[in-house]
Amino acid sequence: MLPEDFLLKSLTGCGQDWPFGYSELEPYYTEVERQFLVSGLPGDPGYPNGGSPPLPPLPMRDFGRRLAKGFDSLGWQWWPSASAIFPREEAAKLRYGPEGELGTVSTGADRRTVKASTDVTHWPGALRAGARLETGVQVRQILIEDGRAQGVEFVDRDGRTHRTAAKHVILCANGIGTPRLLLASDNGKGIANSSGQIGKNLMMHPLAALAGVFDEEVDGAVSPLGAQVQSTHFYSSDPARGFIGGAKWGLQPAGGAASHLLSYPWTKGTPVWGDHFADSLRSRLGHSAMFSIVSEDLPNANNRVMLDHRQTDRAGGPGVKIEYSLDDNSRNLLKFHVNKVTEVLKAAGAREVVVDPLVRASGWHLIGTARMGEDPSKSVVDQFGTSHDVPNLHIFDSSTWPTSSGFNPAASQAAIALRSSEHFLKETSW
């Protein structure tokens, strides 16, 4: 995220400021990049000076170079995107397959991931150090006694109920799972909610997608799914545009045949199916590149997560009900950025631009339902994720975010979790 993302209320009068700023998080961004072996290029003028990613950027494909020239012709800022993909020589071999398996390299029977996800970068070391990982289980509730967490009750894959004691409970179930578990705990009475904020202010980053189709082959079906180019040229909030907040543009490969038939933005464009199927697919496959527009989602107490007692899960716990409506701010924001991205694609030589102005299947980023803050009457946890109400209960996921920013949350959430973990280890009494 950018420094301004932590100061939304101060800068715009809307939303909330964070209880800490970019400068406090910057060293954790640098350490997270090291731990996840991030590939990238230092010096992006859109950011303050900071550390350098440990690995060089991924190779720029033809479609990336074309769009970079399009940006240059308009005088707009762009930069090669960072990626949590390693090592470089293996990532360069990555191809889309018809099965849609992204993030693997196959050489005969040898199949290795090139995604720097925690199963590769963190879990092996944690297991060697003595951590115990229970898979296929579901926590039913956090156990509470005398205002403190005592442990958790969970159901294993065979349906058996277990209780495990703990001096501290750290919750990382994201913007839907976290409020659901908090509201269902203490035998359904709910915990850590004296502020009344649990479940409120769900933010999901409304997403638009645009694909440019070129006459020439542009290498658009080859490359990791991660972005080639990122732009924050129009990111900063400008009230003159009629909305608050920003959006980040990420240039991605358009993908293989399955993506062109079943995925965004193609399902909003001219139908491929029918007598013209072969010609339509041939004209697009390998000839296309796609922008995703990740837009800021303002906190709104009416966008919320609640328990649904009409249904139960396999552990016997209540289901979840989500109420969420897109507001005019998001609609105006997306419309503005779609028009600007269309300009870039045309400046790069695209003969056709296919637009999905709101990708309905894009609720992946689940943010804000157990917000952090220094005032216990208005927040669930403090700036380090510790509950105001239950002193040995901690939340280290993106449900604690006061605002969403217009960036994918993974890097920031990893840095925030690292900062919270460091504080936990230094300050916790055992």
MOWO-V848129 format. One record per pair of residues at least 12 apart in sequence whose ideal C-beta (glycine too) atoms are under 10 Angstrom apart, sorted by the first residue. I is the first residue (numbers start at 1). GAP is how many residues later the second one is. D is the distance in whole Angstrom. If there is no record, write none. Layout:
i=(I/I)
gap=(GAP/GAP)
d=(D/D)
This chain:
i=(1/1/1/1/1/1/1/1/1/1/1/1/1/1/1/1/1/1/2/2/2/2/2/2/2/2/2/2/2/2/3/3/3/3/3/3/3/4/4/4/4/4/4/4/5/5/5/5/5/5/5/5/5/5/5/5/5/5/5/6/6/6/6/6/6/6/6/6/6/6/6/7/7/7/8/8/8/8/8/8/8/8/8/8/8/9/9/11/11/11/12/12/12/12/12/12/13/13/14/14/14/14/14/14/14/15/15/15/15/15/15/15/15/15/15/15/15/15/16/16/16/16/16/16/16/16/16/16/16/16/17/17/17/18/18/18/18/18/18/18/18/18/18/19/19/19/19/19/19/19/19/19/19/19/20/20/20/20/20/22/22/22/22/23/24/24/24/25/25/25/25/25/26/26/26/26/26/26/27/27/27/27/27/28/28/28/28/28/28/28/28/28/28/28/29/29/29/29/29/29/29/29/29/29/30/30/30/30/30/30/31/31/31/31/31/31/32/32/32/32/32/32/32/32/32/32/32/32/33/33/33/33/33/33/33/33/33/33/33/33/34/34/34/34/34/35/35/35/35/35/35/35/36/36/36/36/36/36/36/36/36/36/36/36/36/36/36/36/36/36/37/37/37/37/37/37/37/37/37/37/37/37/38/38/38/38/38/38/38/38/38/38/38/38/39/39/39/39/39/39/39/39/39/39/39/39/39/39/39/39/39/39/39/39/39/40/40/40/40/40/40/40/40/40/40/40/40/40/40/41/41/41/41/41/41/41/41/42/42/42/43/43/44/44/44/44/44/44/44/44/45/45/45/46/46/46/46/46/46/46/46/46/46/47/47/53/53/53/54/55/55/55/55/55/55/55/55/55/56/56/57/57/57/57/57/57/57/58/58/58/58/58/58/58/58/58/58/58/58/58/58/58/58/59/59/59/59/59/59/59/60/60/60/60/60/61/61/61/61/61/61/61/61/61/61/61/61/62/62/62/62/62/62/62/62/62/62/63/63/63/63/63/63/63/63/63/63/63/63/63/63/63/63/63/63/63/63/63/64/64/64/64/64/64/64/64/64/64/64/64/64/64/65/65/65/65/65/66/66/66/66/66/66/66/66/66/66/66/66/66/67/67/67/67/67/67/67/67/67/67/67/67/67/67/67/67/68/68/68/68/68/68/68/69/69/69/70/70/70/70/70/70/70/70/70/70/70/71/71/71/71/71/71/71/71/72/72/73/73/73/73/74/74/74/74/74/74/74/75/76/76/76/76/76/76/76/76/77/77/77/77/77/77/78/78/78/78/78/78/78/78/78/79/79/79/79/80/80/80/80/80/81/81/81/81/81/81/81/81/81/81/82/82/82/82/83/83/83/83/83/83/83/83/84/84/84/84/84/84/84/84/84/84/84/84/85/85/85/85/85/85/85/85/85/86/86/86/86/86/86/87/87/88/89/89/90/90/90/90/90/90/91/91/91/91/91/91/91/91/92/92/92/92/92/93/93/93/93/93/94/94/94/94/94/94/94/94/94/95/95/95/95/95/96/96/96/96/96/96/96/96/96/96/96/96/96/97/97/97/98/98/98/98/99/99/100/100/100/100/100/100/100/100/102/102/102/102/102/102/102/102/102/103/103/103/103/103/103/114/115/115/115/117/118/122/132/134/134/134/134/134/135/135/136/136/136/136/137/137/137/137/137/137/137/137/137/138/138/138/138/138/138/138/138/138/138/138/139/139/139/139/139/139/139/139/139/139/139/139/139/139/140/140/140/140/140/140/140/140/140/140/140/140/140/140/140/141/141/141/141/141/141/141/141/141/141/141/141/141/141/141/141/142/142/142/142/142/142/142/142/142/142/142/142/143/143/143/143/143/143/143/143/143/144/144/144/144/144/144/144/144/144/144/144/145/147/147/147/147/147/148/148/148/148/148/148/148/149/149/149/149/149/149/149/149/149/149/149/149/149/149/149/149/149/150/150/150/150/150/150/150/151/151/151/151/151/151/151/152/152/152/152/152/152/152/153/153/153/153/154/155/155/155/155/155/156/157/159/159/159/161/161/166/166/167/167/167/167/168/168/168/168/168/168/168/168/168/169/169/169/169/169/169/169/170/170/170/170/170/170/170/170/170/170/170/170/171/171/171/171/171/171/171/171/171/171/171/171/171/172/172/172/172/172/172/172/172/172/173/173/173/173/173/174/174/174/174/174/174/174/174/174/175/175/175/175/175/175/175/175/175/175/175/175/175/175/175/175/175/175/175/175/175/176/176/176/176/176/176/176/176/176/176/177/177/177/177/177/177/178/178/178/178/178/178/178/178/178/178/178/178/178/179/179/179/179/179/179/179/179/179/179/179/179/179/179/179/179/179/179/179/180/180/180/180/180/180/180/180/180/180/180/180/180/181/181/181/182/182/182/182/182/182/182/182/182/182/183/183/183/183/183/183/183/183/184/184/184/184/184/184/184/185/185/185/186/188/188/188/188/190/191/191/191/191/192/192/192/192/192/192/192/192/192/193/193/193/193/193/193/194/194/194/194/194/194/195/195/195/195/195/195/195/195/195/195/195/195/196/196/196/196/197/197/197/197/197/197/197/197/197/197/197/197/197/198/198/198/198/198/198/198/198/199/199/199/199/199/199/199/199/199/199/199/199/199/199/199/200/200/200/200/200/200/200/200/200/200/200/200/200/201/201/201/201/201/201/201/201/201/201/201/201/201/201/201/201/201/201/201/202/202/202/202/202/202/202/202/202/202/202/202/202/202/202/202/202/202/203/203/203/203/203/203/203/203/203/203/203/203/203/203/203/203/203/203/203/203/204/204/204/204/204/204/204/204/204/204/204/204/204/204/205/205/205/205/205/205/205/205/205/205/205/205/205/205/205/205/205/205/205/205/206/206/206/206/206/206/206/206/206/206/206/206/206/206/206/206/206/206/206/206/206/206/207/207/207/207/207/207/207/207/207/207/207/207/207/207/207/207/207/208/208/208/208/208/208/208/208/208/208/208/208/208/208/208/208/208/208/208/208/208/209/209/209/209/209/209/209/209/209/209/209/209/209/209/209/209/209/209/209/209/210/210/210/210/210/210/210/210/210/210/210/210/210/210/210/210/210/210/210/210/210/210/211/211/211/211/211/211/211/211/211/211/211/211/211/211/211/211/211/211/211/211/211/211/211/212/212/212/212/212/212/212/212/212/212/212/212/212/212/212/212/212/212/212/213/213/213/213/213/213/213/213/213/213/213/213/213/214/214/214/214/214/214/214/214/214/214/214/214/215/215/215/215/215/215/216/216/216/216/217/217/217/218/218/218/218/218/218/218/218/218/219/219/219/219/220/220/220/220/220/220/220/220/220/220/220/220/220/220/221/221/221/221/221/221/221/221/221/221/221/221/222/222/222/222/223/223/223/223/223/224/224/225/225/225/225/225/226/226/226/226/227/227/227/227/227/227/227/227/227/227/228/228/228/228/228/229/229/229/229/229/229/229/230/230/230/230/230/230/231/231/231/231/231/231/231/231/231/232/232/232/232/232/232/233/233/233/234/234/234/234/234/234/234/234/235/235/235/235/235/235/235/235/236/237/237/237/238/241/241/241/241/241/242/242/242/242/242/242/243/243/243/243/243/243/243/243/243/243/243/243/243/243/244/244/244/244/244/244/245/245/245/245/245/245/245/245/245/245/245/245/246/246/246/246/246/246/246/246/247/247/247/247/247/247/247/247/247/247/247/247/247/247/247/247/248/248/248/248/248/248/248/248/248/248/249/249/249/249/249/249/249/249/249/250/250/250/250/250/250/250/251/251/251/251/251/251/251/251/252/252/252/252/253/253/253/253/254/254/254/254/254/254/254/254/254/255/255/255/256/256/257/257/257/257/257/259/259/259/259/260/260/260/260/260/260/260/260/261/261/261/261/261/261/263/263/263/263/264/264/264/264/264/264/264/264/264/264/265/265/265/265/265/265/265/265/265/265/266/266/266/266/266/266/266/267/267/267/267/267/268/268/268/268/268/268/268/269/269/269/269/269/269/270/270/270/272/272/283/283/284/284/287/287/287/288/288/288/289/289/289/290/290/290/291/291/291/291/291/291/291/291/291/292/292/292/292/292/293/293/293/293/293/293/293/293/293/293/293/293/294/294/294/294/294/294/294/294/294/295/295/295/295/295/295/295/295/295/295/295/296/296/296/296/296/296/296/296/297/297/297/297/297/297/297/297/297/297/297/297/297/298/298/298/298/298/298/298/299/299/299/299/299/299/299/299/300/300/300/300/300/300/302/302/302/302/303/303/303/303/303/303/303/303/304/304/304/304/304/304/305/305/305/305/305/305/305/305/305/305/306/306/306/306/306/306/307/307/307/308/308/308/309/322/322/322/324/326/330/331/331/333/334/334/335/335/337/337/338/338/338/338/338/339/341/341/342/364/364/365/365/365/365/365/365/365/365/366/366/366/366/367/367/367/367/367/367/367/367/367/367/367/368/368/368/368/368/368/368/369/369/369/369/369/370/370/370/370/370/370/370/370/371/371/371/371/371/371/372/372/372/372/372/372/372/372/372/372/372/373/373/373/374/375/376/376/378/379/379/380/380/380/380/381/381/381/381/381/381/381/382/382/382/382/383/383/383/383/383/384/384/384/384/384/384/384/384/384/384/385/385/385/385/385/385/385/385/385/385/386/386/386/386/386/392/392/394/394/394/394/394/395/395/396/396/396/396/396/396/396/396/397/397/397/397/397/398/398/398/398/398/400/400/400/400/401/401)
gap=(17/21/24/28/46/245/247/400/402/403/404/405/406/407/408/410/411/414/20/44/45/46/230/233/234/244/246/403/404/405/18/19/20/22/23/44/45/17/18/231/232/233/242/401/13/16/17/230/232/240/241/291/396/398/399/400/401/402/407/12/13/14/15/16/17/18/19/396/397/399/406/14/15/396/229/236/237/238/288/290/291/394/395/396/397/393/394/225/226/233/225/226/227/232/233/286/226/231/223/230/231/284/285/315/389/186/188/229/230/281/282/283/284/285/353/387/388/389/185/282/283/352/355/356/357/362/363/385/386/387/356/385/386/353/354/355/365/382/383/384/385/387/398/352/353/354/355/356/360/362/363/364/365/383/352/363/364/396/399/25/26/28/390/25/359/391/395/387/390/391/393/394/21/22/23/24/25/389/23/24/388/391/392/383/384/386/387/388/389/390/391/392/393/394/18/21/22/382/383/385/386/387/389/390/20/21/22/23/24/385/20/383/384/387/388/391/19/52/378/379/380/381/382/383/384/385/386/387/17/18/19/20/21/22/49/51/83/378/381/382/17/18/19/20/21/19/81/83/86/87/379/383/17/18/19/46/47/48/49/50/79/80/81/82/84/85/86/374/375/378/16/17/18/46/47/48/49/50/51/79/83/84/14/15/16/17/19/44/45/46/47/48/78/373/14/15/16/17/18/19/20/41/42/43/44/45/46/47/48/49/52/75/77/185/187/12/13/14/15/16/17/18/39/40/41/42/43/44/190/12/15/16/17/38/39/40/41/15/37/40/36/37/33/34/35/36/37/38/186/188/32/34/187/31/32/33/184/185/186/187/189/190/202/32/185/29/30/31/32/27/28/29/30/31/32/33/36/61/24/32/22/23/24/25/26/31/171/22/23/24/25/27/28/30/33/34/36/56/165/166/168/169/170/21/29/30/32/33/164/169/20/159/163/168/169/31/157/158/159/161/162/163/167/168/190/192/228/152/154/155/156/157/158/160/161/224/227/149/151/154/155/156/157/158/159/160/165/166/188/189/190/191/223/224/225/226/227/285/14/16/17/154/155/156/159/163/164/165/187/188/189/225/153/154/163/164/283/146/148/150/152/153/154/185/223/279/281/282/283/284/145/151/161/162/164/182/184/222/224/274/277/278/280/281/282/283/12/160/161/163/183/276/280/278/279/280/142/159/181/273/274/275/276/277/278/279/280/158/160/162/178/180/273/276/277/275/276/271/274/275/276/159/266/269/270/272/273/274/158/155/157/158/173/264/267/268/271/153/154/155/156/157/158/150/151/152/153/154/155/171/173/266/150/151/152/153/147/148/149/150/171/145/146/147/148/149/150/167/169/170/171/144/145/148/329/31/32/33/141/142/143/144/145/19/30/31/32/33/36/37/140/142/326/327/330/18/28/29/30/31/32/139/140/141/27/28/29/30/34/35/27/29/26/16/25/14/15/17/22/23/24/12/14/23/24/25/132/133/135/13/22/130/131/132/12/13/14/21/129/12/20/21/128/129/130/131/132/159/126/127/128/129/161/124/125/126/127/128/129/157/158/159/160/161/162/163/159/160/161/158/159/160/161/157/159/125/155/156/157/158/159/162/163/12/13/122/123/124/151/153/154/157/12/13/14/121/122/123/110/109/110/111/293/296/292/32/20/22/23/28/30/21/22/19/20/21/22/15/17/18/19/20/21/23/25/178/16/17/18/19/39/43/175/176/177/178/179/13/14/15/16/25/30/32/34/38/42/45/46/176/178/12/13/14/15/21/22/23/41/44/45/47/173/175/176/177/12/13/22/40/41/42/43/44/45/46/47/48/49/50/174/176/24/27/29/39/40/42/43/44/49/50/248/251/20/21/22/23/26/42/43/44/48/25/41/42/43/45/46/47/48/245/246/249/41/44/242/243/244/245/19/20/21/242/243/244/245/16/17/18/19/20/21/22/36/37/42/43/238/241/242/243/244/245/13/14/15/16/17/19/242/12/13/14/15/16/17/18/12/13/14/17/19/29/33/32/34/162/164/161/158/159/160/161/162/159/157/155/156/157/154/155/226/227/225/261/262/263/218/223/224/225/226/256/260/261/262/16/218/221/223/224/225/226/215/216/222/223/224/225/226/227/247/250/251/254/14/21/199/210/214/216/222/223/224/225/226/228/229/213/222/223/224/225/226/227/241/245/193/197/222/224/226/191/192/193/195/223/224/225/235/239/24/26/27/28/29/130/147/188/190/191/192/193/194/195/222/223/224/225/226/229/234/23/26/28/129/144/146/187/190/193/223/128/143/189/192/220/222/20/21/127/188/191/192/202/217/218/219/220/221/222/13/14/18/19/20/21/23/125/126/127/128/141/187/189/190/191/201/216/220/18/19/125/126/127/128/133/137/138/139/140/141/189/17/136/139/16/17/187/188/198/205/208/211/213/217/15/16/122/123/124/135/137/186/123/125/129/131/133/134/136/132/205/208/204/119/121/129/130/117/196/198/199/202/178/188/189/195/196/197/198/201/203/177/187/194/195/196/197/182/183/186/193/194/195/175/176/178/180/181/182/183/184/185/186/193/194/105/181/182/184/104/107/171/172/173/174/176/179/180/181/182/183/184/106/107/108/171/172/173/182/201/102/104/105/106/107/108/121/122/123/124/169/170/171/181/200/99/100/101/102/103/104/105/106/168/169/170/171/180/96/97/98/99/100/101/102/103/104/166/167/168/169/170/198/200/201/202/203/95/97/98/99/100/101/102/103/120/121/122/161/164/165/166/167/197/202/93/94/95/96/97/100/121/162/163/164/165/166/195/196/198/199/200/201/202/206/93/99/118/120/122/126/158/159/160/161/162/163/164/200/42/43/88/89/90/91/92/125/157/158/159/160/161/162/199/200/201/202/203/204/41/87/88/89/90/91/120/121/123/124/125/127/128/151/152/153/154/156/157/159/198/200/40/57/85/86/87/88/127/149/150/151/152/153/154/155/156/157/158/39/41/56/57/83/84/85/86/87/125/126/127/129/130/133/147/148/149/150/151/154/43/45/54/55/56/57/59/81/82/83/84/129/132/145/146/147/148/149/150/153/39/54/55/58/59/79/80/81/82/83/127/128/131/132/134/135/140/143/144/145/146/147/41/43/44/48/49/53/54/55/57/58/73/76/77/78/79/80/134/139/141/142/143/144/145/39/42/75/76/77/78/79/129/130/132/133/134/136/137/138/139/140/141/142/41/56/70/71/74/75/76/132/137/138/139/140/141/69/70/72/73/74/75/131/134/135/136/137/138/68/72/134/135/136/137/70/71/133/135/68/69/70/35/36/68/69/70/71/130/131/132/34/67/68/70/32/33/34/35/36/39/40/64/65/66/67/68/69/70/32/33/34/35/36/38/39/63/64/65/66/67/31/33/34/64/29/30/31/32/66/28/29/27/28/30/34/65/24/26/27/182/21/22/23/24/25/26/63/64/65/181/22/23/24/25/61/20/21/22/23/60/62/115/18/19/20/21/177/178/16/17/18/19/20/60/109/110/113/14/15/16/17/174/175/16/107/111/12/13/14/15/102/103/106/107/12/13/14/61/102/170/171/172/170/59/96/169/98/91/92/94/95/96/86/87/90/91/93/94/52/53/55/84/85/86/87/88/89/90/91/92/93/94/52/54/85/86/88/89/50/51/52/53/84/85/87/88/158/159/160/161/48/49/50/87/91/159/160/161/45/46/47/48/49/83/86/87/89/90/91/93/94/158/159/160/44/45/46/47/48/89/157/158/159/160/42/43/44/45/88/91/92/95/157/40/41/42/43/44/157/158/38/39/40/41/90/93/94/97/37/38/39/40/33/35/36/37/12/30/31/32/33/34/35/36/100/30/33/35/29/30/15/24/27/28/29/25/26/29/31/12/20/21/24/25/26/28/94/12/16/19/20/23/24/27/93/96/98/26/28/90/91/92/94/95/96/97/98/23/25/26/27/88/89/90/91/92/94/14/15/18/22/24/88/90/87/89/92/93/94/86/87/88/89/90/91/92/15/83/84/85/86/87/14/82/84/12/13/68/69/68/70/63/64/65/62/64/66/56/59/61/55/64/66/46/47/49/50/51/53/54/62/64/49/64/67/70/116/40/41/43/44/45/47/48/63/64/65/66/113/43/68/71/110/111/112/113/114/115/34/35/36/38/39/41/42/63/109/110/111/33/34/37/107/108/109/110/111/27/29/30/32/33/36/68/70/71/106/107/108/109/29/31/32/35/70/105/106/68/69/70/72/102/103/104/105/24/25/27/29/30/68/21/22/23/25/19/20/21/22/23/24/65/66/17/18/19/20/64/65/15/16/17/18/19/61/63/64/65/94/12/13/14/15/16/17/12/13/14/12/13/14/12/41/44/47/39/32/28/26/27/73/23/24/22/23/20/69/15/17/18/19/20/16/12/14/13/44/45/33/36/39/42/43/44/45/48/31/32/33/43/30/31/32/33/34/35/36/37/38/42/46/30/31/32/33/34/35/36/28/29/30/31/32/15/17/25/27/28/29/30/31/24/28/29/30/31/32/12/13/14/16/23/27/28/29/30/44/48/15/27/29/14/13/12/13/24/21/23/13/15/19/20/12/13/14/15/18/19/39/12/18/38/41/17/33/36/37/40/12/16/32/35/36/37/38/39/40/43/12/14/15/31/32/34/35/36/38/39/34/37/38/41/42/36/37/26/27/29/30/34/22/25/17/20/21/22/23/24/25/28/12/16/19/20/23/12/14/15/18/19/13/16/17/20/12/15)
d=(9/7/8/9/10/10/9/10/9/10/4/8/5/10/9/8/5/9/7/7/7/8/7/7/8/8/9/8/9/8/7/4/8/10/9/9/7/10/8/8/6/7/8/9/8/9/8/9/10/9/8/8/10/7/9/4/8/7/8/4/9/7/5/6/9/9/8/9/8/8/10/7/9/9/8/8/8/10/8/8/9/8/5/9/8/9/8/9/7/9/6/10/7/5/8/9/9/8/9/5/8/6/8/8/9/9/10/8/8/9/10/6/5/9/10/7/5/9/9/10/7/9/7/9/7/8/9/9/4/6/9/7/8/10/7/9/8/10/8/5/7/10/10/10/6/6/5/9/8/10/7/4/9/8/9/5/9/9/8/9/7/9/10/8/9/10/7/7/5/7/9/6/10/7/10/6/8/8/9/8/9/9/9/10/9/8/4/7/9/5/5/9/10/8/10/7/7/7/8/9/5/10/9/10/6/3/8/9/10/9/8/9/8/6/9/9/10/9/9/6/9/9/4/5/9/9/6/10/9/7/8/5/6/9/7/9/10/8/9/9/8/10/8/5/10/9/9/9/6/7/8/8/9/9/10/10/10/5/10/8/10/5/8/8/9/6/9/9/8/7/9/6/6/10/7/9/4/8/10/5/9/7/10/4/7/7/10/5/7/6/9/8/7/8/6/8/4/6/6/5/10/9/9/7/5/8/6/6/9/6/7/10/9/10/9/8/4/9/7/8/5/9/9/7/7/3/7/9/10/7/7/4/10/7/5/9/8/10/10/10/8/10/9/9/4/8/9/9/8/8/6/7/9/6/9/7/8/8/4/8/7/10/9/9/8/6/9/10/9/9/9/10/9/6/7/6/9/9/10/6/9/5/8/7/8/8/9/8/8/9/6/6/10/7/6/7/9/10/8/7/7/10/8/10/8/10/8/5/8/9/7/10/9/6/8/10/8/4/8/7/5/10/6/10/10/7/8/9/8/8/5/4/8/9/10/10/9/8/8/10/4/6/5/10/9/8/7/9/7/9/7/8/10/9/8/4/9/9/10/8/9/9/8/10/8/9/4/5/6/10/9/8/9/9/9/9/9/9/7/9/6/9/10/10/7/10/10/5/7/9/8/9/8/6/9/10/5/6/8/10/7/7/9/5/9/9/9/9/6/10/9/10/8/8/6/9/9/10/10/8/5/7/8/4/3/7/8/8/7/8/10/10/6/8/8/9/10/9/5/8/10/9/9/7/7/10/5/10/9/7/4/8/10/8/9/7/9/10/6/7/4/9/9/10/5/7/5/9/7/8/8/9/7/6/7/8/9/7/6/8/10/7/4/6/6/4/9/10/6/8/9/8/9/8/8/10/9/8/6/9/4/7/9/10/10/7/4/7/10/9/10/8/7/8/9/7/9/5/6/6/10/5/9/6/10/6/8/5/9/9/7/10/9/10/10/10/5/10/7/9/5/9/8/5/9/10/9/6/9/9/9/10/9/9/5/9/8/8/10/10/6/10/8/7/5/9/10/10/8/6/9/10/8/10/6/7/8/9/8/7/9/5/4/8/8/7/7/10/9/6/6/6/10/9/8/10/8/7/10/5/7/9/9/10/8/7/5/9/10/9/10/10/4/10/8/7/7/9/7/8/9/9/10/9/10/10/8/8/9/9/9/10/8/10/7/4/9/10/5/7/5/7/10/10/8/9/6/5/9/9/10/10/7/7/4/10/8/5/7/5/8/10/9/9/8/9/6/9/9/8/9/8/5/6/6/7/10/10/8/7/9/10/9/5/7/5/5/9/10/7/9/10/6/4/7/7/8/10/10/9/9/7/9/6/7/7/7/9/4/8/6/9/8/7/7/9/8/9/9/8/8/9/10/10/7/5/9/9/10/5/9/10/7/9/9/9/7/7/8/10/9/10/10/6/7/5/8/10/7/9/7/4/10/9/9/10/8/9/8/6/9/5/5/9/9/10/6/7/9/9/9/6/5/4/4/9/10/7/6/9/7/6/9/9/9/9/10/9/10/8/9/7/4/7/9/9/9/8/8/9/8/9/8/10/7/8/9/6/9/9/5/8/7/8/7/10/9/10/9/8/7/5/7/10/8/10/10/8/5/8/6/9/9/9/8/8/10/9/9/10/9/9/7/7/5/7/7/8/10/10/9/7/5/4/9/9/10/8/10/10/9/7/8/9/5/8/9/5/6/6/10/9/10/9/6/7/8/7/10/10/8/3/5/6/5/8/8/6/5/9/8/10/10/9/8/10/5/6/7/9/5/7/8/9/8/8/10/8/8/8/9/9/9/7/5/9/6/10/6/9/4/8/10/9/9/5/4/8/8/8/5/8/9/8/10/10/4/6/9/10/7/9/8/6/9/7/9/9/8/8/9/5/10/9/10/8/10/5/8/9/7/8/9/9/9/8/9/6/6/8/7/5/8/9/10/6/10/10/10/5/6/9/10/10/9/10/8/9/9/8/9/8/7/6/7/8/6/8/4/7/5/5/6/9/9/7/10/10/7/10/7/8/9/10/7/5/10/9/9/8/6/6/6/6/6/10/7/8/9/9/9/10/8/10/10/8/7/6/9/10/9/7/6/5/10/9/8/10/7/6/9/6/9/10/10/5/4/6/9/9/10/9/10/10/5/8/10/9/8/8/5/8/8/5/8/10/8/7/9/8/10/10/9/4/6/6/9/7/7/10/8/4/6/9/6/9/9/8/9/9/9/9/8/10/9/4/6/6/7/8/6/9/7/7/6/5/9/10/8/4/8/6/8/7/9/8/8/4/4/9/9/10/7/10/7/4/9/10/6/8/9/7/9/10/8/5/8/6/6/7/9/8/9/10/10/5/6/8/5/9/7/8/8/4/9/8/6/9/8/9/8/8/9/9/9/5/9/6/6/9/10/5/8/8/6/10/6/8/10/8/9/10/10/10/9/8/6/7/6/7/8/9/10/7/5/9/9/4/9/8/9/8/10/9/8/8/8/4/9/7/9/5/9/7/5/8/7/6/5/6/7/9/9/10/9/5/4/9/8/6/7/5/7/9/9/9/8/5/9/9/5/8/9/10/6/10/10/10/7/5/8/8/9/6/5/6/9/6/9/6/7/5/7/9/9/5/10/10/9/9/5/7/10/8/8/10/5/7/4/8/8/8/8/7/5/8/9/10/9/9/7/6/8/8/9/9/8/4/8/7/8/3/8/7/6/8/9/9/7/6/6/5/9/9/6/6/4/8/7/10/10/9/5/7/8/9/8/6/6/7/9/9/7/8/9/6/10/10/7/8/10/9/5/6/9/9/7/6/7/6/9/9/9/8/7/10/9/9/5/4/8/10/10/10/9/8/5/6/5/5/8/6/7/6/5/8/8/9/10/6/5/9/8/7/10/9/8/8/4/10/9/9/9/8/6/7/8/9/10/8/7/9/10/9/9/3/6/5/9/10/9/8/9/8/5/7/8/8/8/7/4/9/9/9/10/6/7/6/8/9/10/10/7/4/8/8/9/9/9/8/7/9/6/8/8/9/8/8/9/7/7/10/8/8/7/6/9/7/6/9/9/9/9/6/9/10/8/9/9/9/7/8/10/6/10/9/9/5/9/9/8/9/9/9/10/8/5/8/8/4/4/9/9/7/10/8/7/6/10/9/8/7/3/8/6/7/8/10/6/9/8/8/6/9/8/6/8/9/8/4/9/10/5/6/4/7/10/6/8/8/5/10/9/9/10/5/9/9/8/5/8/9/9/8/5/5/8/5/7/6/8/7/8/6/8/10/9/7/5/8/7/10/8/6/7/6/8/9/9/10/10/7/5/7/6/10/8/7/7/8/7/8/8/8/4/6/5/9/9/8/8/7/9/10/7/10/6/10/10/9/9/9/7/9/6/5/6/10/7/10/8/9/10/7/10/10/9/10/9/9/8/9/9/10/5/10/5/9/7/8/10/7/9/9/9/5/6/3/9/7/10/10/8/9/9/6/8/9/7/9/10/10/7/7/4/8/9/9/10/9/8/9/4/8/8/10/9/8/8/10/9/9/9/8/10/9/9/9/9/8/8/8/8/10/9/10/9/9/10/5/9/8/7/10/10/9/10/8/9/9/9/7/10/5/7/9/6/10/9/10/9/9/10/9/8/9/9/6/6/6/9/9/6/10/5/6/10/7/10/9/10/6/9/8/7/7/6/6/4/9/9/9/9/9/6/9/8/7/8/9/5/9/9/7/6/8/9/10/7/8/9/6/10/8/9/7/6/8/9/8/7/9/10/9/7/9/7/9/8/7/5/7/9/9/8/9/9/8/5/8/10/7/6/8/6/8/9/9/10/5/10/9/9/10/7/5/8/7/7/7/7/6/4/9/9/9/10/10/8/7/9/9/8/8/6/6/7/10/10/9/9/6/9/6/9/10/9/9/7/9/9/7/10/7/9/7/5/9/10/9/7/7/9/9/5/7/9/5/9/8/5/9/6/9/8/7/8/5/7/7/7/10/9/5/9/9/9/9/6/8/10/4/6/9/10/8/6/7/5/9/8/7/9/10/8/9/4/7/6/9/10/9/9/7/9/9/4/7/10/9/8/10/7/8/7/9/7/5/9/9/5/9/10/9/10/10/9/9/9/9/9/9/10/9/7/5/9/9/4/7/8/8/10/6/8/8/9/4/9/8/8/8/9/8/9/9/8/9/7/9/10/6/9/10/9/9/8/5/9/9/5/7/8/10/7/9/7/10/9/8/5/8/9/9/8/10/9/8/8)
